[in-house]
Amino acid sequence: MCVTTAPGVFDQDDATGIVVLLTRVPEAAHLDAVRRAVACCPSGALTLTEDPEPETPHHSEGVVP
């Protein structure tokens, strides 16, 4: 299911049928498809760990970094 849901991220070995991860860090454009693939994985073998949004640095007024 993951191969058809997110083909830019997953592939399947023709000989073994094993799913192959094409990229460790999917592009932002693929994230919704990856989330769906993880949710519908029949074996539950997939997980997705997302980094939180990076914090913006805080600068005090009048201080030049």
Secondary structure, 3 states (H helix, E strand, C coil): CHHHHCCCCEEECCCCCCEEECCCCCCHHHHHHHHHHHHHCCCCCCCCCCCCCCCCCCCCCCCCC
